[in-house]
Amino acid sequence: MEFETDNTKYIVSIKSGPNWGNSSQIKKMKDNFKKAKRILGTTTSTGLHVIAVNGCCYGKVINKFSLEFMKMFCDPSGEILWEEVIKFNSSKRIVKA
């Protein structure tokens, strides 16, 4: 998944399950992110900032962690607000247009 806001392009790899990857799969994902960032950085002349995100999700069980996550990072329909997740995770402020 990709989206762009405020001169920043987010490339997201969506993974499912509590133990979605072994060490070689994680290494491959990191390598793919590095390659995508390099390609995107060289194909744009606008100075686009590229951020890679590993998005994990699993099932429909609502536990305390899931409920807190939904309160902080989802809109009322349940859609994940990725900008909020990234802002929280990176401690970088992302200004919405």
HUTATA-V5571 format. One line per field, one symbol per residue. ss: DSSP state (H for helix, E for strand, L for the rest). phi: phi as a letter, one per 30 degrees, with the letter a starting at -180 (. if undefined). burial: I if it has 24 or more other ideal C-beta (glycine too) atoms within 12 Angstrom, else O. A space follows every 10 residues. Layout:
ss: ???
phi: ???
burial: ???
//
This chain:
ss: LEEEELLEEE EEEEEELLLL LLHHHHHHHH HHHHHHHHHH HHHLLLLLEE EEEEEEELLL LLLHHHHHHH HHHELLLLLE LHHHHHHHHH LLLLLLL
phi: .babahibcc cbccbbjdbd bcdddddddd dddddddddd dccccciddc bcbcccbahb dccedddded ddbbdedjdd ceddddeddc hcdcddd
burial: OOOOOOOIII IIIOOOOOOO OOOOOOOOIO OOIOOIIOOI OOOOOOOOOI IIIIIOIOOO OOOOOOOOOO OOIOOOOOOI IIIOIIOOOO OOOIOOO
//
